Amino acid sequence: MGRGALTSGETTQIQVRRAFQRSFADGETVFDEGDRGVDLYVIQSGRIEISRAVPGGRRVVADLGPGEFFGEMSVVLGETRTARAVAVGETELIELDGETLEAMCIERPEIAIRMIQRLATRLIAAERRLAAIGLDELVTPLVRHLLATAPGEATGELRLTTTLRDLAEGCRLSMQETHHALHQLMDQKLIRLVGEELIAPDRAALSSAMEPADRAA
C-alpha cells in the first residue's frame, strides 16, 4: 500500500455512521465530468480509472488501487467534477462527505498528513506528464476553443472574458494543462491577460499556433 493511502480501518472507525460502503460493477461510472462533487472515495478493493474527455476520445489520467482515494478536489473546493471515475472490475468503495473528511483530519492529523503527501505526489506526477506532452497537444485545443468562442470577425483582434475553469472545460484539458498552454501562448506574445479578459491582437497569428499539429494530422 502506498505511503499516501488510507486504510479501511481508519475510515470506518471515525464517524462511521456518516461513511457509506458502495459497490460498483466492472465498467460502472462512479461520477462523471460536470457532476456536483460532495463526496470523496477510498478504494477498499478493485480499481478505479480516472479519465478526461479530449478531442477525439478520452485520456486516462490515473489508475488507482486499494487504499488510494479520489474525488477530493471537488469536496475541498466545492466545485463540479473535472474527470470521470469508472470501476475496473468489481470494486468496493467507502464514500465520505466533506464534513466527515474534515472531522477525520481533525481527530487523526496523520490522515491529513498522508493526504497532503498523496496530493503532492500526484502534483509531481502531473508536472512530469506535462513535460512529456508535446506543446501542440495542449495549445491546439485551447486555440481552437478561443477562436470558436470569442465574438467578432475571423480576422483582427480577439477578446474573451473568461476564467481558467471555463477555458479548461471548453477545450477539455485539465486546469493545470490549460494554465500551461496559456503561458506558452503568452510567452509567444500571441495573447495577453488583462483582468479576466484574454486579448489576442491578431487572430491569424493566434491561429498559426495550431499549424504544426495540423500539418502532423
C-alpha positions in Angstrom: 0.0 0.0 0.0 1.3 3.5 -0.9 2.5 5.8 1.7 -0.3 8.2 1.0 -3.0 5.6 1.1 -5.8 5.4 3.7 -6.7 2.1 5.3 -10.3 1.0 5.5 -9.9 0.8 9.3 -9.1 4.5 9.5 -12.2 5.5 7.5 -14.6 3.1 9.2 -13.6 3.7 12.8 -14.1 7.5 12.7 -17.6 8.9 12.1 -18.7 5.5 10.7 -22.3 6.4 10.8 -21.6 9.0 8.1 -19.5 6.9 5.8 -21.1 4.6 3.3 -19.8 1.5 1.6 -20.6 1.4 -2.1 -20.2 -1.5 -4.6 -19.6 -0.9 -8.3 -19.6 -3.4 -11.2 -17.0 -3.5 -13.9 -17.3 -0.5 -16.1 -19.8 1.3 -13.9 -19.4 5.1 -13.5 -18.8 6.4 -10.0 -19.1 10.0 -11.2 -18.7 12.0 -14.5 -17.4 15.3 -15.6 -19.7 18.1 -14.7 -21.3 16.2 -11.8 -21.7 18.0 -8.5 -18.9 16.8 -6.2 -19.8 16.4 -2.5 -18.0 13.1 -1.6 -14.5 11.6 -1.5 -14.0 7.9 -2.1 -11.5 5.5 -0.6 -10.9 2.2 -2.6 -11.3 -0.9 -0.5 -10.9 -3.4 -3.4 -10.8 -3.3 -7.1 -9.5 -0.4 -9.2 -10.7 3.0 -10.5 -9.8 4.6 -13.8 -9.8 8.4 -13.9 -10.1 9.9 -17.4 -10.9 13.3 -19.1 -12.6 14.0 -22.4 -10.2 15.2 -25.1 -10.9 15.9 -28.8 -11.5 12.5 -30.4 -11.9 10.5 -27.3 -10.8 10.2 -23.6 -7.4 10.5 -21.9 -6.7 8.2 -18.9 -5.0 10.3 -16.2 -4.9 7.9 -13.3 -5.3 4.2 -12.4 -5.9 3.8 -8.7 -6.0 0.7 -6.5 -6.9 -0.3 -2.9 -6.1 2.2 -0.2 -6.0 5.1 -2.6 -8.5 7.9 -2.7 -10.1 10.1 -5.3 -12.7 12.9 -5.8 -11.1 15.1 -3.1 -10.7 18.2 -5.2 -14.4 18.7 -5.7 -15.0 18.1 -2.0 -12.4 20.6 -0.9 -13.2 23.3 -3.5 -17.0 22.7 -3.6 -16.9 22.6 -7.4 -18.1 20.2 -10.1 -16.2 17.1 -11.1 -13.5 17.7 -13.7 -13.0 14.0 -14.6 -14.8 10.7 -15.0 -14.2 7.8 -12.5 -15.0 4.3 -13.7 -14.7 1.0 -11.8 -12.3 -1.6 -13.3 -13.6 -5.0 -12.2 -15.8 -5.4 -9.1 -14.9 -2.5 -6.9 -15.7 -1.7 -3.2 -15.5 2.0 -2.1 -16.1 3.9 1.1 -17.9 7.2 0.4 -17.2 10.2 2.7 -18.7 13.6 2.6 -16.7 16.8 3.2 -17.8 17.2 6.8 -16.8 13.7 7.7 -13.5 14.2 6.0 -12.8 17.3 8.0 -13.7 15.5 11.3 -11.3 12.7 10.4 -8.5 15.1 9.7 -9.1 16.9 13.0 -9.4 13.8 15.0 -6.5 12.0 13.3 -4.0 14.6 11.9 -1.8 11.8 10.5 -4.6 11.1 8.0 -4.4 14.7 6.8 -0.6 14.5 6.5 -0.8 11.4 4.4 -3.5 13.0 2.2 -1.2 16.0 1.7 1.7 13.7 0.8 -0.5 11.9 -1.7 -1.7 15.1 -3.3 1.9 16.3 -3.6 2.9 13.0 -5.3 0.0 13.5 -7.8 1.1 17.1 -8.5 4.7 15.9 -9.2 3.4 13.2 -11.5 1.2 15.7 -13.3 4.1 18.1 -13.8 6.1 15.2 -15.3 3.2 14.3 -17.5 3.1 17.9 -18.8 6.8 17.9 -19.5 6.3 14.7 -21.6 3.3 16.0 -23.5 4.0 17.8 -26.8 3.2 21.5 -26.7 0.9 21.2 -29.7 -1.3 18.7 -27.8 -2.1 21.4 -25.3 -2.0 24.6 -27.3 -4.1 23.3 -30.3 -7.3 22.6 -28.4 -7.0 25.8 -26.4 -6.5 27.9 -29.6 -9.4 26.2 -31.3 -11.7 26.9 -28.4 -10.7 30.5 -28.2 -11.2 31.0 -32.0 -14.6 29.3 -31.9 -15.9 31.0 -28.7 -14.7 34.6 -28.9 -17.1 37.0 -30.6 -16.0 39.1 -33.5 -14.8 38.7 -37.1 -12.5 35.9 -38.3 -9.6 38.4 -38.5 -8.4 41.2 -36.3 -8.3 41.4 -32.5 -9.8 38.6 -30.3 -11.2 39.4 -26.9 -12.8 36.9 -24.5 -13.8 37.4 -20.9 -13.5 34.0 -19.2 -12.0 32.0 -16.3 -9.4 29.3 -16.2 -12.0 26.7 -15.3 -14.3 27.7 -18.2 -11.4 27.5 -20.6 -10.4 24.1 -19.3 -13.9 22.8 -19.6 -14.2 24.3 -23.1 -11.0 22.8 -24.5 -11.3 19.6 -22.4 -8.0 19.9 -20.7 -7.2 19.9 -17.0 -6.8 23.3 -15.4 -3.1 22.7 -15.0 -2.8 21.8 -18.7 -4.8 24.8 -19.7 -2.7 27.1 -17.5 0.5 25.6 -19.1 -0.9 26.2 -22.6 -1.9 29.8 -21.8 1.6 30.6 -20.6 3.1 29.2 -23.7 0.9 31.5 -25.8 1.7 34.4 -23.6 5.4 33.7 -23.9 5.0 33.8 -27.7 3.2 37.2 -27.3 0.1 35.7 -29.0 -2.2 36.6 -26.2 -2.2 38.7 -23.0 -4.4 38.6 -19.9 -6.0 41.8 -18.6 -8.1 41.0 -15.5 -10.3 38.2 -16.7 -10.1 39.2 -20.3 -7.9 37.3 -22.8 -6.7 39.5 -25.7 -5.1 38.3 -28.9 -4.1 41.2 -31.0 -4.1 39.1 -34.2 -6.4 36.2 -34.7 -4.5 35.0 -37.7 -1.2 34.9 -35.7 -3.0 33.0 -32.9 -4.4 30.5 -35.4 -0.9 29.9 -36.7 0.0 28.3 -33.4 -2.0 25.3 -34.5 -0.2 24.8 -37.8 2.4 22.2 -36.6 -0.3 20.0 -35.2 -2.5 20.5 -38.3 0.4 19.5 -40.6 1.1 16.4 -38.5 -2.6 15.4 -38.8 
